[in-house]
Amino acid sequence: MKLKKGVKLAGIQPEIVAIFLPIEHIAHEFGIELIITSVNDSNHSENSLHYTGYAIDIRIRELYSYNIRIDFRNAIAEEIGNEFDVVLESDHIHIEFDPKNT
């Protein structure tokens, strides 16, 4: 696992840290290195969970096919469970800890 230059881990929440190893394992299975491109840095929407340390973005540019990106996103979502939202964006996957009260 690598951090994009400038990414800061200060304030990251334990629920997010706990998913690093499973996501890294999945990235390895897909033949890419896990690179975290944003934690609580950068500019995000006003109510973004990035600012509270409950969200990360990971790089997907090494996954050239849209179908492979979908498969990667689905593998992550299945592995880390339903307390997390895993969203495929145009150039990254956004992951946030957002448990739903059911």
C-alpha positions as CSV (number, residue, x, y, z in Angstrom):
1,M,0.0,0.0,0.0
2,K,1.2,3.5,-0.8
3,L,-0.1,7.0,-0.2
4,K,-0.3,9.5,-2.9
5,K,2.2,12.3,-2.2
6,G,0.5,14.8,0.1
7,V,-2.1,12.5,1.6
8,K,-2.2,12.8,5.4
9,L,-3.5,10.0,7.7
10,A,-4.0,12.3,10.7
11,G,-7.5,11.9,12.0
12,I,-8.3,8.7,10.1
13,Q,-10.8,6.6,12.0
14,P,-10.1,2.9,13.0
15,E,-13.0,1.6,10.9
16,I,-11.2,2.8,7.8
17,V,-7.8,1.6,9.0
18,A,-9.3,-1.9,9.5
19,I,-10.2,-2.2,5.8
20,F,-6.7,-1.5,4.5
21,L,-5.4,-5.1,4.5
22,P,-8.5,-6.6,2.9
23,I,-8.5,-3.9,0.2
24,E,-4.8,-4.4,-0.4
25,H,-5.3,-8.1,-0.8
26,I,-8.0,-7.5,-3.4
27,A,-5.8,-5.0,-5.3
28,H,-3.1,-7.6,-5.4
29,E,-5.6,-10.2,-6.8
30,F,-6.4,-7.6,-9.6
31,G,-2.7,-7.1,-10.2
32,I,-2.4,-3.5,-9.0
33,E,-0.8,-1.7,-6.1
34,L,-3.2,-0.1,-3.6
35,I,-2.7,3.6,-3.7
36,I,-4.7,5.8,-1.4
37,T,-5.2,9.2,-3.1
38,S,-7.2,11.0,-0.4
39,V,-8.2,10.7,3.2
40,N,-9.1,13.9,5.0
41,D,-7.2,16.2,2.6
42,S,-8.1,17.8,-0.7
43,N,-11.4,19.4,-1.5
44,H,-14.6,17.4,-1.1
45,S,-18.3,18.2,-0.8
46,E,-19.3,20.1,2.3
47,N,-20.7,17.1,4.2
48,S,-18.1,14.6,3.1
49,L,-17.0,11.9,5.5
50,H,-13.4,12.6,4.3
51,Y,-13.3,15.5,6.7
52,T,-14.1,13.3,9.7
53,G,-11.7,10.5,8.7
54,Y,-14.4,8.1,7.7
55,A,-13.6,8.0,4.0
56,I,-10.8,7.3,1.6
57,D,-10.3,7.3,-2.2
58,I,-8.2,4.7,-4.0
59,R,-6.7,4.9,-7.4
60,I,-8.0,2.8,-10.3
61,R,-6.3,4.2,-13.3
62,E,-4.3,0.9,-13.7
63,L,-7.7,-0.9,-14.3
64,Y,-8.3,0.1,-17.9
65,S,-11.6,-1.7,-18.5
66,Y,-14.8,-0.4,-17.1
67,N,-16.0,-4.0,-16.4
68,I,-12.8,-4.7,-14.5
69,R,-13.4,-1.5,-12.4
70,I,-16.9,-2.7,-11.6
71,D,-15.5,-6.2,-10.6
72,F,-12.9,-4.5,-8.4
73,R,-15.5,-2.3,-6.8
74,N,-17.8,-5.3,-6.2
75,A,-15.0,-7.4,-4.7
76,I,-14.2,-4.6,-2.3
77,A,-17.8,-4.1,-1.3
78,E,-18.4,-7.8,-0.7
79,E,-15.2,-8.1,1.3
80,I,-15.7,-5.1,3.7
81,G,-19.4,-5.5,4.3
82,N,-22.5,-3.4,4.2
83,E,-21.5,-0.8,6.8
84,F,-19.4,0.8,4.0
85,D,-20.4,2.6,0.9
86,V,-18.1,1.7,-2.0
87,V,-18.7,4.1,-5.0
88,L,-17.0,3.8,-8.4
89,E,-16.2,7.3,-9.5
90,S,-14.7,8.3,-12.9
91,D,-11.1,8.1,-11.7
92,H,-11.2,6.5,-8.2
93,I,-13.2,4.4,-5.8
94,H,-14.6,6.2,-2.9
95,I,-15.0,4.2,0.3
96,E,-16.8,5.5,3.4
97,F,-17.9,4.0,6.7
98,D,-21.6,4.8,6.8
99,P,-23.5,2.3,8.8
100,K,-27.3,2.3,8.2
101,N,-29.7,1.9,11.0
102,T,-32.0,-1.0,10.1
